[in-house]
Amino acid sequence: MSTMSTRARGTALVRRPAASLADGIVTFIERQPIDLDLANRQWQGYVAALEEAGWRIREVPQDDSLPDSVFVEDTVVMFDGLAVITNPKAPARNPEIVATEKFVRDLGLDAATITDPATIDGGDVLKVGKRVYVGLTGSTNQAAVDQLTDLLAPRGWKVIAVPVTKALHLKSAITALPDGTVIGYAPVVDDPSIFPKFLAVPEEPGAHVVVLDKNTVLMSSAAPDSATLFIDRGYDVVVVDISEFEKLEGCVTCLSVRIR
Ligand SMILES: CN(C)C(=N)NCCC[C@H](N)C(=O)O
């Protein structure tokens, strides 16, 4: 179980589900009906879990015309104080960045943008220490890796391209524990040897964790065996049910952007 926190860990950007959520994109799985009321309750449970762990919540304004906008992670990636606004390839998703960019600039953050011909979704970016793994996927291309390298190398980050052919996004296949161990569901990881420390998890949703603090991760209730694995490694685990978002190929990371 998680421990309550009284100190703000940072700010978490979230975006309330659109009324059109059920029209969100599906690529690797079959479309299933979405229960919007349940999705809204699950989203509130997710936000409550972040708040309970000490995160201050800020909401990018909801937009019912953007079905996938709840997956706010895809629109911006934070590198210390720098907000990099992405450039989603999917025409239905690209307009999501407009409100995110305004929001982060209004918060007073420094912002940079990824521009054509580069395309990138935040779900393809995994930071581990000062390493930035960028998935080459159906959404993110080499031009985006090059633009990120130009932006980030002078700031001390090392950008590493990672082939991803079996999953929607890099972070559909892997994320990382607080100690930097990359966790992944082996059947959808192209090449685990890229990562200095790799731990295979027994369930696909078990590959997705949000680091709440150095001892605690947030993950889906759909991966109980992976949760046990993390608990055995000494972590506190907070679980949330996000089934309606998983039906749209979302995961726990996609639903927020953490500004530490
Ligand atoms: C790490 N992941 C998976 C994400 N950051 N984004 C999920 C986006 C899902 C959306 N229906 C789509 O297909 O774009």
The ligand as an SDF file (V2000), in Angstrom:
LIG
                    3D

 14 13  0  0  0  0  0  0  0  0999 V2000
    2.3440    5.2410  -23.7080 C   0  0  0  0  0  0  0  0  0  0  0  0
    1.1430    5.4170  -24.4970 N   0  0  0  0  0  0  0  0  0  0  0  0
    0.5670    4.2140  -24.9190 C   0  0  0  0  0  0  0  0  0  0  0  0
    0.6890    6.7070  -24.7900 C   0  0  0  0  0  0  0  0  0  0  0  0
    1.3520    7.6620  -24.3770 N   0  0  0  0  0  0  0  0  0  0  0  0
   -0.3740    7.0050  -25.5000 N   0  0  0  0  0  0  0  0  0  0  0  0
   -1.5410    6.2080  -25.7710 C   0  0  0  0  0  0  0  0  0  0  0  0
   -2.3720    6.8270  -26.8610 C   0  0  0  0  0  0  0  0  0  0  0  0
   -3.5560    6.0250  -27.2170 C   0  0  0  0  0  0  0  0  0  0  0  0
   -4.3620    6.6170  -28.3320 C   0  0  0  0  0  0  0  0  0  0  0  0
   -5.5860    5.9090  -28.4900 N   0  0  0  0  0  0  0  0  0  0  0  0
   -3.5860    6.5850  -29.6450 C   0  0  0  0  0  0  0  0  0  0  0  0
   -3.7080    5.6000  -30.3530 O   0  0  0  0  0  0  0  0  0  0  0  0
   -2.8770    7.5260  -29.9590 O   0  0  0  0  0  0  0  0  0  0  0  0
  1  2  1  0
  2  3  1  0
  2  4  1  0
  4  5  2  0
  4  6  1  0
  6  7  1  0
  7  8  1  0
  8  9  1  0
  9 10  1  0
 10 11  1  0
 10 12  1  0
 12 13  2  0
 12 14  1  0
M  END
$$$$
